[in-house]
């Protein structure tokens, strides 16, 4: 049923003017939808400039691009409710990561490891927005977004993290998350639903068997099992993020460790914090209006930061996180950093 819903959403997006495309990157076939700004949107406005001959001419402003990365086991559909509002100011790009939705990993592969997903995401942004883009990520998509911002400051103009995962916490902090996401225990999917949403949509009850299938599939289970310590975010990587950042946090999130929020607030210097009460792990699904409002402010926040601070003024947090051990894979490879 989820596949049918994806096709229905795909048709609706086409009807609303989306260009649906595929691009091959590192052997993966990446599907994405591209929405141009709505006619008359501020991003498509013109401004007067002085030409070399002294004359004033009207020049169309190039709309900024925003790329939306979904979470583990999800797809581009998770951003369906915020896209119409984001088109007021952006060229909106929403991909399916390989192994999810309509995107496929390389032939003969069932899933991509986390580093491979980051590499594909980097190549994707470079391909569709070579002059740079604002990048938004929910859950694992936020984790990927931070990786991109730390390694490619030339591509990432600003980031918005929606209940992101990825911090190098203690291994035991992630065990409960892995137990639920891998859906091996009886009742785990029902527990997943209650932990992801503050108020689970009634419609989700019709998709529980599909959710169970997705959670038990290689793009989720095997990816979690193959995580290494180096995949998690270190203090050094956080210090390399120099673009404007906003942390959007659904305060009723019970899926990922509470330490994730504290980590980002401590280690991502200058981050703007936007808590959303009565909202779970996916703010774009449960609170789309408020989430879109925050995301629409990214370009102005970038402009203010550029005007107020010199390039390179941004750094990481002061506290130290030990470098994770390389020996073990999966959630047990997370750094055993002391709480602070």
C-alpha positions in Angstrom: 0.0 0.0 0.0 2.9 2.4 0.7 4.1 1.8 -2.9 0.7 2.7 -4.2 0.6 5.8 -2.1 4.0 6.8 -3.4 2.7 6.6 -7.0 -0.3 8.6 -6.1 1.9 11.3 -4.5 4.1 11.2 -7.5 1.2 11.9 -9.8 0.0 14.7 -7.6 3.4 16.3 -7.7 3.5 16.1 -11.4 0.1 17.7 -11.6 1.4 20.6 -9.4 4.2 21.2 -11.9 7.0 19.1 -10.4 9.7 17.8 -12.8 10.4 14.2 -11.8 13.9 13.0 -12.7 16.5 10.3 -12.1 20.3 10.7 -12.0 22.9 8.0 -11.7 25.5 8.7 -9.0 28.2 6.2 -7.9 26.2 3.4 -9.4 22.9 4.3 -7.6 19.9 5.5 -9.5 18.6 8.5 -7.5 15.0 9.6 -8.1 14.0 13.1 -7.2 11.3 15.7 -7.7 12.1 19.3 -8.5 9.6 22.2 -7.8 10.2 25.7 -9.1 9.1 28.6 -7.0 5.5 29.7 -7.4 5.0 32.5 -9.8 5.3 35.8 -8.1 7.2 34.4 -5.2 9.9 36.7 -3.7 12.6 34.4 -4.9 11.6 35.1 -8.5 11.4 38.9 -8.1 13.6 41.4 -9.9 15.8 44.1 -8.5 17.4 47.1 -10.1 21.2 47.2 -10.6 23.6 49.7 -12.0 25.1 48.6 -15.3 28.7 49.6 -16.2 27.3 52.4 -18.5 25.5 53.9 -15.5 22.0 52.8 -16.5 19.7 51.0 -14.1 18.5 47.7 -15.3 16.1 45.1 -13.8 17.8 41.7 -13.1 15.9 38.6 -12.1 17.1 37.1 -8.9 18.1 33.4 -9.0 15.9 31.5 -6.6 17.7 29.7 -3.8 17.6 25.9 -3.8 16.6 23.8 -0.8 17.3 20.1 -0.7 15.2 17.9 1.7 16.7 14.7 2.9 14.4 12.2 4.6 15.1 9.8 7.5 16.0 6.1 7.8 13.3 3.9 6.1 11.3 6.9 5.0 11.1 8.6 1.5 10.6 12.0 -0.1 6.9 11.6 0.8 7.7 12.6 4.3 8.1 16.2 3.1 4.9 16.3 1.2 3.1 18.7 3.5 5.8 21.4 3.6 6.6 21.6 -0.1 3.7 24.0 -1.1 4.8 26.6 1.5 8.5 26.2 0.7 7.8 27.0 -3.0 7.0 30.5 -1.8 10.8 31.2 -1.6 12.7 28.2 -3.0 13.4 25.9 -5.8 12.6 22.7 -3.9 14.5 19.5 -4.5 13.3 16.3 -2.7 15.1 13.0 -3.4 14.7 9.4 -2.3 17.9 8.1 -0.9 19.1 4.8 -2.5 17.2 1.9 -1.2 14.2 4.1 -0.3 11.2 5.1 -2.4 11.9 5.1 -6.1 15.7 5.2 -5.8 17.8 2.1 -6.2 21.3 1.1 -5.0 23.8 -0.2 -7.5 23.0 -3.4 -9.4 23.5 -6.5 -7.1 23.4 -4.4 -3.9 20.5 -4.4 -1.4 21.5 -1.4 0.5 24.2 1.3 0.9 26.3 1.7 4.0 26.0 5.1 5.8 29.3 6.5 4.3 28.1 5.5 0.9 24.8 7.3 1.5 26.7 10.4 2.5 28.8 10.2 -0.6 25.7 9.9 -2.8 24.1 12.8 -1.0 27.2 15.0 -1.6 27.3 14.1 -5.3 23.6 14.8 -5.6 23.8 18.3 -4.1 26.8 19.1 -6.3 25.0 17.9 -9.4 21.7 19.7 -8.9 22.9 22.8 -7.1 26.6 23.4 -8.0 26.4 27.0 -6.7 25.2 25.8 -3.3 21.9 25.0 -1.6 20.2 25.1 1.8 20.0 21.6 3.1 17.3 20.2 5.4 17.3 16.8 7.0 15.0 14.9 9.3 16.4 12.1 11.5 19.1 10.3 9.6 18.7 12.9 6.9 19.8 15.5 9.5 22.8 13.4 10.3 23.7 13.3 6.6 23.2 17.0 6.4 25.7 17.8 9.1 28.3 15.5 7.4 27.8 17.5 4.1 28.1 20.8 5.9 31.3 19.8 7.6 33.0 18.4 4.5 31.6 20.8 1.8 31.1 24.3 3.1 31.2 25.5 -0.6 28.0 23.6 -1.3 26.0 24.1 1.9 24.7 27.7 2.5 22.7 26.8 5.6 21.2 23.8 7.3 18.0 22.9 9.2 18.0 19.8 11.3 14.7 18.2 12.2 15.2 15.9 15.2 18.5 14.7 13.8 20.3 11.6 14.9 24.0 10.8 14.6 25.8 12.1 17.7 28.6 10.0 19.2 26.8 9.1 22.4 27.3 6.1 24.7 26.6 2.8 22.9 23.9 1.9 25.4 22.1 5.1 24.5 21.5 3.8 21.0 20.6 0.2 21.8 16.9 0.9 22.4 16.7 2.8 19.1 18.2 -0.1 17.3 15.9 -2.6 18.9 12.8 -0.7 17.8 14.1 0.2 14.3 15.1 -3.4 13.5 11.6 -4.6 14.5 12.7 -8.0 15.7 10.5 -8.2 18.8 6.8 -8.8 18.9 5.0 -5.5 19.1 8.1 -3.5 18.1 6.3 -1.8 15.1 3.4 -0.6 17.4 6.0 0.8 19.8 7.8 2.5 16.8 4.5 4.2 15.9 4.0 5.5 19.4 7.5 6.7 19.7 7.7 8.5 16.4 4.5 10.4 16.6 3.0 12.5 19.4 -0.5 11.7 18.0 -0.1 8.8 15.6 -2.3 9.4 12.4 -5.2 6.9 12.2 -4.2 6.2 8.6 -0.9 4.8 9.7 -2.8 1.7 11.1 -3.4 0.7 7.5 0.3 0.6 6.8 1.7 -1.3 9.7 2.5 -4.5 7.8 4.3 -2.3 5.2 6.2 -0.5 7.9 7.3 -3.8 9.4 8.6 -4.9 6.0 10.5 -1.7 5.5 12.1 -1.8 9.0 13.2 -5.4 8.5 14.6 -4.7 5.0 18.3 -4.3 4.2 18.2 -0.5 3.8 17.3 -0.2 7.5 18.4 -3.4 9.3 21.7 -4.0 7.5 22.6 -0.3 7.5 22.2 -0.2 11.3 24.2 -3.4 11.7 27.1 -2.0 9.6 27.5 1.3 11.3 31.0 2.0 12.5 32.2 4.5 15.1 33.5 6.8 12.4 30.0 7.2 11.0 28.8 9.0 14.1 29.4 12.8 14.5 32.5 13.8 16.3 33.4 17.2 17.9 35.9 17.8 15.1 33.2 17.5 12.4 30.8 19.7 14.3 33.6 22.4 14.5 33.8 22.3 10.7 30.2 23.4 10.3 30.4 27.1 9.7 27.1 27.9 7.9 24.0 29.1 9.7 22.1 26.3 11.4 18.7 25.8 13.0 17.8 22.8 15.2 14.0 22.1 15.0 13.0 19.7 17.7 9.7 18.0 18.2 9.6 17.9 22.0 7.5 14.6 22.1 10.1 12.6 20.2 10.7 9.3 22.0 12.5 7.5 19.2 16.0 8.8 19.3 18.0 9.3 22.5 17.4 12.6 24.4 21.2 13.1 24.3 20.9 13.9 20.6 19.3 17.3 21.3 21.8 18.1 24.1 24.7 17.2 21.8 23.6 19.5 19.0 22.9 22.4 21.4 26.4 22.0 22.9 28.5 21.2 19.9 26.9 23.2 17.1 28.0 26.7 18.0 25.6 29.4 17.2 22.8 27.0 16.3 19.3 28.5 16.5 17.0 26.4 18.6 13.3 26.0 17.6 11.4 23.6 19.8 8.0 22.5 18.8 5.7 21.3 21.6 3.2 18.5 21.1 5.2 17.2 18.1 7.1 14.0 17.7 10.1 12.8 15.7 9.0 14.2 12.3 8.0 17.9 12.6 7.4 18.2 8.9 4.7 15.6 9.2 3.0 16.5 12.5 3.6 20.3 12.5 4.1 21.2 8.8 3.0 24.9 9.0 5.4 25.7 11.9 8.2 23.7 10.3 7.8 25.4 6.9 7.7 28.8 8.6 11.1 28.1 10.2 12.6 26.8 7.0 11.5 29.8 5.0 13.6 32.0 7.3 16.9 30.2 6.4 18.0 32.6 3.7 17.4 35.7 5.8 19.3 34.1 8.7 22.2 33.4 6.3 22.2 37.0 5.1 22.2 38.3 8.7 25.1 36.0 9.7 27.1 37.0 6.6 26.7 40.6 7.5 27.4 40.2 11.2 30.3 37.8 11.3 33.6 37.4 9.3 34.2 34.2 7.3 35.6 31.4 9.5 34.3 33.0 12.7 32.3 29.9 13.5 33.7 26.9 15.4 32.6 23.9 17.4 31.8 23.6 21.1 34.1 23.6 24.0 33.5 20.2 25.5 35.5 17.2 24.3 34.1 14.0 22.8 36.5 11.1 22.7 37.2 9.6 19.2 35.1 6.4 18.7 36.9 3.1 18.6 37.1 1.4 15.2 36.8 -2.2 16.4 33.1 -3.0 16.4 30.3 -2.3 14.0 26.7 -1.5 14.6 25.3 0.6 17.4 27.9 -0.8 19.8 30.5 1.2 17.9 29.2 4.5 19.2 31.7 6.4 21.3 31.5 5.8 25.0 31.6 9.5 25.8 30.9 10.5 29.4 27.7 12.5 29.9 28.2 16.2 30.5 
